[in-house]
Amino acid sequence: MKPTTNRRDFMMRSIQSLGAIGLSQGTIASLMGAIYSRALATEAQKLKLNEKGFRYVFVNLYGAPPRWMFDMPPTPMGSSPSNYVSGGFGNSFEISGQTIQLQNRTFTYNYGSGKSLFLPPVWGMSPTGLDFTSILPHALFVRGIDMEINSHPVSNARQVAPISGGHSLHGVVADQMGSPIAAVVTTLPSGAAFKSAKGLGSTPANPSGNPIDAIIAPFRNMPNSIPFRQELAKPVVTQFLDRIDRYAKINKMPGSTLRNALDSADQLIRLNIDSLAALWPGLLNKYTDIVNRGIRPSKGELPGVYDKIIPCVSGDLRLRFRIQDSNLMDHSDARDMIQSDSTHAQMSRQFALTEFLLTTGMSSCVDLAAGTNVLDKALVRTGLSVPIIADQHGVGAVTSIVATTLYYRALLGSLTELVSSLKSQQLFDKTVLHISSEFNRNPRVDGSGSDHGVRGGNSTIISGMFDEVSYIGNIQKNGFSGSPGTWGLAADWTFEDGTRRPIKVNDIARTITGMTNSAEIVANGYSLVRPAANGKWTPKTSGGENV
């Protein structure tokens, strides 16, 4: 297939589904040719997107690593953790000789006028040069969410599209922007759930190589001779856009998005495309370094997790790295599972690509995959290096605390850097980072694994639209048979009209569409936040209890 045909097909799929509104292939080819001619006439320095629009990133923790070790504060007001995740689990160790006792510790974050929030200890484990707490003033923690459906793929898709087959959060945010590429998505269910109210298409993230190179390929290598004269380009473009707008009006469809998208594509084509592809190595190296520093601390760091020898006692199920009982670590020190090549390469790539897309204006929406495994390579036995999965059935408590804590350090480091980059580009006040997974994890009573905590979900929203940390949601002090303790099991929340029920994904969706001024994607549910007098957003009802 000729390069020009590839470009035309790409523009049709990724910028706007032109065929869906009745344009023929010949018409599309004419329109694209006119745009190329017009685009090559001048030079542009950067894309100019809708300044009133928003950017949305779904940070997808697929596989559901336990959130009570990261962003689900189980005892946010510092109440006694005596009933928090009982039954052999915890987030840290108390070690004496060959005896390991699991504990639950907190990190105290002081803010405002004498206020404190008690978070999982990973928040106090920033590597040198990073400060995880710098993102806390912009964080809203929503705990105690009833996810309703016990399914990895279905529940994962519902985080962005609560109604099956309905419009998605990244779809309706993309509708506003007119980016050259509406959204870049993963192959996970949340990526497949992308659906725009205006017919925009999404582009899959390239899992290997230089994803920037793959994304911009359709805009490169323009032929020297264009079969359209520049002076004819503007009338041709205007003619087709007017026709589309008339069609949209008759059929009660918004018509301006295509015009905005083509203008952005026009600007993109005029950029020095090769210079964009050249950004990739630097971005990837930056996030690879951050991820590796999070995952590979020095022994003696991270009090309660990595500061002492963690003995591997024969037969201790808490040392399992797979569901079979025979898969126990056999080191003299469990910390030896972390080697010089232990990493999370997917996280490095996903955050590097996200920073590129948002800061260049190439796309305004990203479905970012940061889950599946918590470690790519863990040397669990001599000569045996395996991933530690996020879906931690049968992963023992000791293995989980070490691997998952280091994973969350890498994730927090990446989030901290992304927020810093967005702030430096004056983009953070219009950006929503939505961190979620299928559900939380509820611990098994013997400490040898964890089950689906469908009624114990959590979502965290990080945005420049917040200027003070807050949390929302009630959770139960005691779980159910086999899974006791305060790990996130949803309790009733009281909404503004007096309704009492657990928080659900519909409420998270309405919160985000409200903040981004996007079209609603659910017919029911409540926004959890409201505009504040200072132009920011604040919870309608702040706080939450363990009941």
N, C-alpha and C positions, 0 to 999 in steps of 0.2 A: 504493500500500500504506500502511496506517495506521502511524503512528509506533510504536504498541505492538507491532504485528506485526514491524516491523524489529528492535526491541529483543529480542523473543523469539527470532527467527531468529538474531540475532547471538549471544545467550547460548548457544543450542544449538550453534553452530559453534565459537565461540571459547573458551568455558569448558569445555564437555564435550560430546561427541557422544552426547547422551541417546538419540537414536533408535537408536544402535547397540546399546543394551542393552534395546530392546523397548518404550520408552515411546511412546505415541501423541502426535500433535500436540496433541490436547485436553488430555492429561495434562501435557504440557510447558507449555502456556499457563496451566493452573491453577497449576502450580508457580511459574512466573515471576511471575504476578500476586500470589501470596502473598508472594513475596520482595520485590516492590516495596512492598507494603503494609507489611511489617515494616520495610523499609529506611527509609521516610519517617518513621518514628515518632520517631527520635532523630537526633542529629548525631554525627559522628566526625571526628577531626582527621587521621588518617592510616591507611593500611592496615597491618594487622598480619599479616605473613606468617610462615610456618614458620621460626622462628629457627634451627633445625638444618639448614635447607635451604641450597642454594647458588645462585649466579647464574653464568650462563655466557654469554660473548660470543664468537662466532666472527668475528674480524676477517678478512674475506674479500678477499684480494688477487687477485681474478680477473683473468686476463690474464697473470699470472706475470711481474711486473717483476723484474729481476735481484736476487736476495736477497743476493748477495755484496757488494752496495753498502750493505746495511742490517743484517741480523741473522743472517747466516751468516758467522761469523768464520773466514776462510780460514786464517789463521795465528795461532790464539788464544794461543800461547805466545811469539809474537814471533820465530818462526823466519824465515829469509830469505825474502822474497817473490819471489825471482828466478824461480821457476817458477809463480808465482801469476797466473793469468789471462794467460798469455802469448798472443802472436798478435795484438797490436794493441789490446787492451782494457785498461782500468784503472779506477781510481776518482778520479783527479785528473790534473792537467796540470803539465808543466814547459814553460814557454813562453819562447822566445828569439826576438825579432823576429817573423818570419812562420812560425817553426817550432814545431810543437806536438808534444811527446812525451808519451805517456800513461804514468802511473805508478800504482803501488799503494802507498798510504800507510795508516798505522794510527793509531787513537786509543788511547792507553794509559789504562786504568781501573785505578787502584790500590784495593785493598780488603783486608779481613781483616788478617792478620798478615804483611805483606810480600808479598802476592800481587798479581799484575797480570794483566789480560786485555787482549788487543789486538784491537780492534774496527774496523770500517770508520770512516773519518774523520767521517761525518755525525754520529756521537754526540758529537763535540766542537763542533758547530755550532749550539748552542742560541741562539735569539733572546733578546733582553733580557727578563728577567722569567720565563723558563722554564729549567729545568735537566733536560735529558734523562737525566742520570745518576741522577736521583732514583728512576727506576723500575728501575735495574739491580739493586739488592739483591733484587728480587722477580722476576727474569727467569731462565728456563731456556732456553738455546739448544740445540736438537736439530738437528744438521747431519748430512749424509750419509744421507738417507732415500731409499730406492728406491721411487718412486711406482708402478712396475710398469706402469701403463697410460698410453699416449700419447694422451690426449684431454682437451681443456679441460673440457667439461661432465662427463664421467664421473669424471675425477680430482678435479675440484672438489667434486662431491657426496661422493666417498669420504673427503674430509677430515673430514666429520662423520658419515658413515654408510658405513663400509668395506664392508659387505655390501649389495649392491643390493636395495632394497626392505625392508631391515632397519631396526631402530630406530636413531635418530640420537642424537648427543651432546646436542643441545638438547632432544630429546624426552624422554630419560630424566632429565635434570636438571629439566626442567619438571614431571615426574611427582611430584617431592617437594614442590613449593612451594604449590600451590593458589592461584596468582595469578589475578586476574580474567581476564587474557589469558595463555595458557600461553607463547606465544612470538610475537615480531614478526620476520618474516623478509623477505628480499629475494626478488626474482623469479629470482635466479640459481640454478643447480643445487643448491647447498648449502641454499638456502631451501626448494626443492621437495622436498628429501630429508628434511625434518622428519617424524619419526614417533615417536609416544609409545607406550610399553608399556601405558598406561592409557587410550588413546583420546582424548587431548587434541587439540585443533585449534590451528592457528597462524593468525596474522593478517598479511596482507601490509602492508608499510610503504608509505604513500602517497608516490609519487615527487614530488609537487608540492604547493604550498599548505602549510597547517598540518597536519602529520601527526597532531599531538596532537588537534586538533579532529576529524579523521576517526576516530581511534581511540575517542574517548570519546563520539562522536555517539550511539551506541545507549543511553547511560546518561543522556542529557540530556532536557530538556523533558518531564518526567514529567507526566501529566495530573493535574489538581487532585483529581479524584474517582477513587478506585480501587474497583473493584467487589468488593473483599474487605475485610471488617472486620478491624481490627488484631488483635482478640482471637481471630480464627479463623486467623490466619496461622501461628502457631507450630505448632499441631497438624497443619495441612495440610502444611507443610514437613517436619515430622518423619515423617509418614505416608509421604510419597513417598521420603524418604531411607532410611527403614527398608526399604521395598520394594526399593530399588536395592541396598542392602547385602545383603539376602537373596539377590537374583538373582546378585550378584557372588560370594557365598560358594558358592552351588550350582555356578556355572560357573568357580570358582577364579580369580576376578578381584578385584583390590583394590577395595574399595568406598569407602575414606575420602577419596579424592582429590576426588570430586564434592562431598562435604560441605564440605571445606576450600575448594574453589573457590567454592561458593555463599556461604560465609561471607565470603570476600574480596570477592565481587561485592556482597554486602549492604553491606559497609563502603564500597565504591567509590561506590555509588549515593548514600550519605549524605554524601559529600564535596561541597564546593562545586565542582562540575564546571567552571564558568566560570573559576574561579581557576586550574585546571590548564591549560586552554587558553591562558591569559594568560602562562604561563611560556615559551611557545615563542619569542617574539621575542628575549627576553634570552639564552636558551640559543643560539639560532642566531647572534646577533650575537657572542657570546663565541667560538664556534668558528670563525666566519668570520674574525674578527680573527686568531686563532691560525694558521689555515691560510694566510691572506694574508701574514702576517709570515714564515712559513716559505718561501713560494714567491717572495716579492719582496724579497730582500735588497738592500742598497745595494751598488753596485759598489765594490770594495775590501775587502769582507768575504769570509769563507770561504776561507782560504788554500788554494791549490792547485786551487780550483774557480772562484771568482768574484772573485778579487782582482786579476787582470790582464786586459788586453784579450786576447780569444781570436780570433785572426785567421781569417777565412773565405777560404781559398785556393781558387781555381777548380779544380774537378775532384777535390777531396778527398772521397772517398766517406764519410769519417768525419763529414761534415756533412749526410748524408741525414736527412730527416725522414719520408720514406715509402720504400717498397721500390724504386721506380723510381730509376734513376741520376740522372735529370734533376731530382729533387726535392732540391736542395742549398740550404742557407741561403746568402744572398748579402749578408749584412750585412758591414760592416767589422769588427764585433765580435759574436761569437756570443751574447754576453750580451744583445744587443738583442732577442732573441726573447722576453724577459720584459718585459711591458708592465704598465701600471697595472690592466688588467683580467684579467691572467693569474691563474688561480685553480684550485680544485678544489671546486666547489660541492657535489658529491655527498658529499665527505668531511665538510664542515661540517654538512650536514643529518643525516648518519648518526650522527655523534658526539653532536650535540645531542639527537637522539631517544633514543639509547642512555642518555645521562645521565638524561634524564627518566624513562624506563621503569624503570631500576634504582633510582633514588633515591626515586621515589614509590611503588614497589612495584606499579605497574601490570602489569609483567611481569618475570619472572626470567631470561628467555632472549632473546637478540637475535642475529640473523644480520646482521652489519654489512658493507655493501658499500663497500670503500675502494679498489677497483682500477678496472679497465677502462681508464681513461686515467690517465696520470701528470700531465698538464696539460690543462685544458679549453681554454685559449686561448694559443697561442704564435704570435707574429708572425714567421713563418719567412721571409717575403719582404715587401717593401713592398706593402701592401694585401691580404696573404694571412695570415689568422689561422686556425690549425687546431689540433685537439687532438694531443698527442703520446701515442700509445697505450702501454699497458703491455705488450701483445703485440708485442715489439719486433723483428719480422722486418724487416730492412732499415733500421732506425733506426741511424744511424751512431754511432760511439763518442763523438764530441764532443757531439753532440746528446743522446745518452743520459746522459752523465755530468752535464751541466748540468740537464736536465729531471728526471731521476730522483733526483738528489741533493736538489733542491728539494722534490720530492714527498715524499721520506722525511723531510725536515725538517718538513713539514706534518703527516705521519702521527705522527712522534715528539712533536711539540707537542700534538697532539690526544690521544694516549695519556697523555702526562704530565698534562694537565689532567683527563682522565677519572679517572685513578688518584687524583689529589689530591681530587677531588670525592667519590669512593667512600670514601677514607680519612676525610674530614670527616664522613661519615654513618655511620662505623663499619661499612661494608659490605665493605671490600676483603678482609678476612680470609676471607670466604666467597664470593669472586668469582674466576673463572678467565677470563682473556682468552687466547684461542687464536688465534694469528696464523699463517695458512697460505695457500698457493695451490696451483695444480695441480702445479707443479714449479719448479725453479730455471731459470736461463737459462745455456746454455753459449755462449761467444763464438765467433764465426766468426773464422777466422785472419786475414782481411783487415780486421777491425775495422768492417765495414759492417753488422752486424746480429747477431742471435743466434737460436739454434735451441732446440728443446725439450730441456731437461735432465731427462729423465724419471727418470734414476737420480741426480739431484742435488737432491733436495728438501730442505726445511727447515721446521721448525715452531718457533715461540717461544711459550712459556707464561709469562704474567705474572700473578702472584697474590700476595696477602698471605699465602698459605700458605708462601711461600718467604721466607727472610730473608738469603740470600746468593746472589749471582749464580753461575751454573754453566753448563757446557756439556757436551754429550754427543755423541759420534759421530766415526767415522773417515772421512776422505775421501782420495782418491787424489791424489798429487802431479802426475800427468800424466793428461790426458784421453785422447781417442782421435783418430784422424786428422781433421784439420780443426778440432779443438776442444781444443787442448792446455791445460795449466795447471791450477792448483788452484782450481776454481770451484765445487766441491761434489759431484763424482762420488762416489757412495757406495762405501765399502770395508766389509769385514766388521767387525761389532761382536760382542764376546763377552758373552753374557748369563749370568745367574747360574747356570744349569745346565750351562754349558760350550758351549751351542749357539753356532755362529759363522755369522752371515749379516748382510746389511745391515739396518738399522732400517727398519721399514715403517709404514704408516698404522695398522695394527692395534695396534702398540705405543703409538702416540700415543693412540689411543682408550682403551686399557686404563689408560694413565697418568691420563687425565682422569676416567674413571669411578671409578678408585680414589680420586683426590683428592676427588671430590665425593660419594663414597659412593652412587654411582648403580648401576643395574642394568647388567651387562655387555652390550655390544652385539656383541662378537666372541667366538668360541669359542677362539681361539688368540691368541698374542701375549704380550708381557711388559710389565708396568708398569715404567717406567724410574726410578721414585722410590719411596721408602718413608717412613713416618712417622718423625720424629726425636724425640729425648727431650724437646725443648722445645715440643712440640705442633705444630711446623712439619713440612714435608716436605723431603727431601733426596735427591739422586740415589743410586741403589743403587751405581753406579760412575760417578765423575765424571771428566771429561776426555775426551780424544780426540786422535788423532794424524793427521798427514798421512803416508800410507804409500805 
